[in-house]
Amino acid sequence: MPAKKESKEGAEKESFKNHLKEIAEILEWFDSQEDLDVERALEKVKKAAELIKTSKKRLGEIENEFKEIKAEIEKD
């Protein structure tokens, strides 16, 4: 089972990295616009909000894992 856990963590890490990359690309898109297409901008904002929400959730999970590790270390 450890292999599956490592595989899942690797996938989550890649997903998190991809989310950050997509958010950066959306920001670059907004920075590069001279005449903003409002409809397209709305879609970009919706996508960014979804990515941010998912990323915040994953960051919370990571924080909890760090706390668990710290508790284990302090316990010994």
C-alpha positions as a Markdown table, in Angstrom:
| # | Residue | x | y | z |
|---|---|---|---|---|
| 1 | Met | 0.0 | 0.0 | 0.0 |
| 2 | Pro | 2.8 | 2.6 | 0.5 |
| 3 | Ala | 3.4 | 2.6 | -3.2 |
| 4 | Lys | -0.2 | 3.7 | -3.8 |
| 5 | Lys | 0.1 | 6.4 | -1.2 |
| 6 | Glu | 3.3 | 7.7 | -2.8 |
| 7 | Ser | 1.7 | 7.6 | -6.2 |
| 8 | Lys | -1.3 | 9.6 | -4.9 |
| 9 | Glu | 1.0 | 12.1 | -3.2 |
| 10 | Gly | 3.0 | 12.5 | -6.4 |
| 11 | Ala | -0.2 | 13.1 | -8.4 |
| 12 | Glu | -1.4 | 15.7 | -5.9 |
| 13 | Lys | 2.0 | 17.4 | -6.0 |
| 14 | Glu | 1.8 | 17.6 | -9.8 |
| 15 | Ser | -1.8 | 18.7 | -9.7 |
| 16 | Phe | -0.9 | 21.5 | -7.2 |
| 17 | Lys | 2.0 | 22.6 | -9.4 |
| 18 | Asn | -0.2 | 22.6 | -12.4 |
| 19 | His | -2.8 | 24.7 | -10.6 |
| 20 | Leu | -0.2 | 27.3 | -9.7 |
| 21 | Lys | 1.0 | 27.3 | -13.3 |
| 22 | Glu | -2.5 | 27.8 | -14.7 |
| 23 | Ile | -3.2 | 30.6 | -12.2 |
| 24 | Ala | 0.1 | 32.3 | -13.4 |
| 25 | Glu | -1.0 | 31.9 | -17.0 |
| 26 | Ile | -4.3 | 33.5 | -16.3 |
| 27 | Leu | -2.6 | 36.4 | -14.6 |
| 28 | Glu | -0.3 | 36.8 | -17.6 |
| 29 | Trp | -3.3 | 36.7 | -19.9 |
| 30 | Phe | -4.9 | 39.6 | -18.0 |
| 31 | Asp | -1.6 | 41.6 | -18.0 |
| 32 | Ser | -1.3 | 41.2 | -21.8 |
| 33 | Gln | -4.8 | 42.4 | -22.7 |
| 34 | Glu | -5.2 | 45.8 | -24.2 |
| 35 | Asp | -8.9 | 45.4 | -25.1 |
| 36 | Leu | -10.4 | 43.1 | -22.5 |
| 37 | Asp | -13.0 | 40.6 | -23.8 |
| 38 | Val | -15.4 | 40.7 | -20.8 |
| 39 | Glu | -16.9 | 37.3 | -21.5 |
| 40 | Arg | -13.5 | 35.6 | -21.9 |
| 41 | Ala | -12.3 | 37.5 | -18.8 |
| 42 | Leu | -15.3 | 36.1 | -16.8 |
| 43 | Glu | -14.4 | 32.6 | -17.8 |
| 44 | Lys | -10.8 | 33.1 | -16.8 |
| 45 | Val | -11.8 | 34.5 | -13.4 |
| 46 | Lys | -14.1 | 31.5 | -12.8 |
| 47 | Lys | -11.3 | 29.1 | -13.7 |
| 48 | Ala | -8.8 | 31.0 | -11.5 |
| 49 | Ala | -11.3 | 30.9 | -8.6 |
| 50 | Glu | -11.8 | 27.2 | -9.0 |
| 51 | Leu | -8.0 | 26.6 | -9.0 |
| 52 | Ile | -7.5 | 28.9 | -6.0 |
| 53 | Lys | -10.2 | 27.1 | -4.0 |
| 54 | Thr | -8.7 | 23.7 | -4.8 |
| 55 | Ser | -5.2 | 24.9 | -4.1 |
| 56 | Lys | -6.2 | 26.3 | -0.7 |
| 57 | Lys | -7.8 | 23.0 | 0.2 |
| 58 | Arg | -4.6 | 21.2 | -0.7 |
| 59 | Leu | -2.5 | 23.7 | 1.3 |
| 60 | Gly | -4.6 | 23.0 | 4.3 |
| 61 | Glu | -4.0 | 19.3 | 3.9 |
| 62 | Ile | -0.3 | 19.8 | 3.6 |
| 63 | Glu | -0.3 | 22.0 | 6.7 |
| 64 | Asn | -2.1 | 19.3 | 8.7 |
| 65 | Glu | 0.5 | 16.7 | 7.5 |
| 66 | Phe | 3.3 | 19.0 | 8.8 |
| 67 | Lys | 1.5 | 19.3 | 12.1 |
| 68 | Glu | 1.1 | 15.6 | 12.4 |
| 69 | Ile | 4.8 | 15.1 | 11.7 |
| 70 | Lys | 5.8 | 17.7 | 14.2 |
| 71 | Ala | 3.6 | 16.1 | 16.8 |
| 72 | Glu | 5.2 | 12.7 | 16.2 |
| 73 | Ile | 8.7 | 14.2 | 16.5 |
| 74 | Glu | 7.9 | 16.0 | 19.7 |
| 75 | Lys | 6.2 | 12.9 | 21.2 |
| 76 | Asp | 9.5 | 11.0 | 21.0 |
